[in-house]
Amino acid sequence: MVNKKGFVFIETILTIVILTTTLVVLYGSYSETLRAEKRRLYYDDISYIYKTMAIRDVFNKSVNSSKFKFAVDNATKDYYFYMFSSGSDIFTDNTLMTRARELYNYNVLIYVPSNLLVPLKNCVNTNGSTKEARCKNTLQKLDDFADSTFKDYVKNLSIDFSKVSRPEVKGILISLIYENKNGDAAIDKGTYQNCLQQKIFEYYKVVNGTDKQKKDAIQKYNDASGISFDMHCENAYYNSWVYL
């Protein structure tokens, strides 16, 4: 009888190689699909672009231009953007902006001058490993007022200001709209954070783990671009930008 053991072994190896290659390709495709779906859910949805345009219109009616420029110049000495809300003294009257915030559920507004967009993206891409003071300040402020969704959003921003024909455009206005999935205003931040952390601990199986394990789990979640539990906790940050 002919010994076929060697031939069978080679066939097995080839089969494993083919299956492994196929799985790697499928996983890459699946990961990209997850990222695309996350972008579709949270980035530049048409309804949130509309809301951001409406917020910009109210902003333009309410802002004191000289105070706004002064505030931007001061803020960008320490940060790569200027972050503000409805209660800022840059407005001649806060009534309109307060009403816009109540109507559109924005958490904060971020103005990024055109010359700071690339530095902001570079800063966010450091994932906290920077020693540069301005970048560290920027990341700390984002941690206080946004979540990993916004950082992913910044990484995906691609804006060519050289193609903007309107001379009055000096940067972009980004709105962080914070609401739950039925469109109502979001639950308070403490309740949201508790819910989000619980989902993270469950996902990484560290509900009963040590403080270090839980801290590592939160870091893994923040670093994983294809995972988001915002909707599970009823709340999500929706991000969109318009020229300003």
RAPE-V270100 format. One record per residue. N is the residue number from 1. PHI is phi in whole degrees, 0 to 359 (999 if undefined). PSI is psi in radians with two decimals (* if undefined). NEAR is the number of other ideal C-beta (glycine too) atoms within 8 Angstrom. Layout:
BEGIN
{{N	PHI	PSI	NEAR} {N	PHI	PSI	NEAR}}
END
This chain:
BEGIN
{{1	999	2.54	2} {2	280	2.30	3} {3	279	2.02	5} {4	253	0.18	6} {5	298	-0.71	6} {6	296	-0.71	7} {7	296	-0.77	7} {8	298	-0.69	8} {9	297	-0.78	8} {10	297	-0.74	8} {11	301	-0.73	8} {12	297	-0.79	8} {13	300	-0.79	8} {14	298	-0.72	8} {15	298	-0.76	8} {16	298	-0.75	8} {17	299	-0.79	8} {18	296	-0.78	8} {19	296	-0.74	8} {20	297	-0.79	8} {21	299	-0.76	8} {22	298	-0.75	8} {23	295	-0.70	8} {24	298	-0.78	8} {25	297	-0.78	8} {26	296	-0.70	8} {27	295	-0.74	8} {28	299	-0.73	8} {29	295	-0.71	8} {30	295	-0.73	8} {31	298	-0.72	9} {32	293	-0.64	8} {33	297	-0.73	8} {34	299	-0.80	10} {35	296	-0.72	10} {36	296	-0.69	8} {37	293	-0.67	8} {38	296	-0.74	14} {39	298	-0.72	11} {40	297	-0.67	8} {41	288	-0.74	9} {42	248	-0.27	14} {43	247	2.15	12} {44	52	0.62	9} {45	299	2.52	11} {46	302	-0.63	6} {47	292	-0.57	6} {48	279	-0.49	13} {49	296	-0.74	11} {50	300	-0.79	8} {51	298	-0.73	13} {52	294	-0.64	15} {53	296	-0.71	9} {54	295	-0.70	10} {55	298	-0.73	14} {56	299	-0.72	11} {57	298	-0.75	8} {58	294	-0.72	12} {59	303	-0.84	13} {60	297	-0.54	7} {61	283	-0.41	7} {62	254	-0.39	11} {63	284	2.55	11} {64	265	1.92	8} {65	301	-0.73	6} {66	291	-0.69	6} {67	292	-0.64	10} {68	296	-0.80	10} {69	298	-0.74	8} {70	298	-0.75	8} {71	294	-0.72	12} {72	296	-0.81	11} {73	300	-0.70	8} {74	289	-0.79	7} {75	296	-0.69	11} {76	282	0.03	12} {77	287	-0.49	6} {78	245	-0.28	7} {79	226	2.89	12} {80	265	0.35	11} {81	196	3.05	13} {82	241	2.11	10} {83	253	2.35	12} {84	208	3.04	9} {85	220	-2.62	11} {86	274	-0.35	9} {87	265	0.31	5} {88	280	2.65	10} {89	279	0.12	4} {90	284	-0.15	9} {91	261	2.45	12} {92	291	-0.52	5} {93	210	2.14	6} {94	281	-0.15	10} {95	301	-0.83	6} {96	295	-0.77	11} {97	292	-0.63	14} {98	297	-0.72	10} {99	295	-0.69	9} {100	296	-0.68	14} {101	294	-0.72	11} {102	293	-0.62	8} {103	282	-0.69	6} {104	252	0.01	11} {105	58	0.59	13} {106	281	2.53	14} {107	273	-0.96	11} {108	215	2.85	10} {109	244	2.47	13} {110	235	2.16	11} {111	257	2.17	14} {112	244	1.92	12} {113	301	2.60	11} {114	303	-0.61	11} {115	282	-0.12	4} {116	252	-0.02	12} {117	296	-0.83	14} {118	296	-0.82	6} {119	301	-0.64	8} {120	297	-0.79	13} {121	297	-0.75	11} {122	298	-0.68	8} {123	296	-0.85	14} {124	298	-0.60	13} {125	289	-0.21	7} {126	286	-0.29	10} {127	55	0.62	6} {128	87	0.02	5} {129	273	0.09	4} {130	282	2.67	9} {131	249	-0.05	3} {132	286	2.21	7} {133	300	-0.76	6} {134	297	-0.70	10} {135	291	-0.74	11} {136	299	-0.72	10} {137	298	-0.74	10} {138	298	-0.85	14} {139	296	-0.65	13} {140	296	-0.72	8} {141	293	-0.67	10} {142	295	-0.67	11} {143	297	-0.57	7} {144	283	-0.56	6} {145	241	-0.13	9} {146	224	-2.86	12} {147	219	-3.01	7} {148	296	-0.42	8} {149	301	-0.74	14} {150	293	-0.68	12} {151	296	-0.71	12} {152	298	-0.67	11} {153	298	-0.81	12} {154	300	-0.71	10} {155	299	-0.49	9} {156	266	-0.08	8} {157	291	2.30	9} {158	219	1.78	4} {159	231	2.19	8} {160	257	1.70	6} {161	291	-0.33	8} {162	292	-0.32	4} {163	265	0.03	5} {164	276	2.11	8} {165	276	-0.35	3} {166	277	2.07	6} {167	293	-0.39	3} {168	285	-0.23	4} {169	285	2.06	10} {170	244	-0.16	6} {171	180	-2.79	12} {172	232	2.64	12} {173	252	2.10	15} {174	252	2.27	13} {175	256	2.35	15} {176	255	1.68	15} {177	269	2.16	15} {178	241	1.83	12} {179	209	2.96	12} {180	268	3.05	11} {181	288	-0.15	7} {182	264	0.09	4} {183	93	-0.07	6} {184	281	2.89	7} {185	301	2.58	7} {186	290	2.74	13} {187	291	2.87	7} {188	298	2.71	6} {189	298	-0.65	6} {190	298	-0.79	6} {191	296	-0.72	8} {192	297	-0.81	13} {193	297	-0.69	8} {194	298	-0.76	8} {195	296	-0.80	12} {196	297	-0.77	11} {197	296	-0.69	10} {198	298	-0.71	9} {199	296	-0.69	11} {200	295	-0.79	12} {201	296	-0.67	12} {202	294	-0.74	8} {203	296	-0.74	10} {204	266	0.14	10} {205	57	0.83	6} {206	232	0.47	11} {207	305	-0.71	7} {208	255	0.36	3} {209	278	-3.11	9} {210	282	2.93	6} {211	300	-0.68	5} {212	295	-0.75	6} {213	298	-0.69	10} {214	291	-0.70	12} {215	297	-0.73	8} {216	296	-0.65	9} {217	296	-0.74	14} {218	297	-0.70	10} {219	296	-0.73	8} {220	300	-0.75	9} {221	299	-0.79	13} {222	295	-0.52	8} {223	275	-0.27	7} {224	270	1.89	7} {225	289	-0.36	7} {226	263	0.16	7} {227	238	2.28	8} {228	210	2.26	9} {229	252	0.23	11} {230	305	-0.81	12} {231	292	-0.52	9} {232	296	-0.50	7} {233	264	0.26	10} {234	76	-0.34	10} {235	250	2.67	12} {236	204	2.62	13} {237	269	2.18	14} {238	252	2.29	12} {239	242	2.37	15} {240	206	2.77	14} {241	226	2.72	11} {242	220	2.78	10} {243	292	2.56	8} {244	220	*	10}}
END
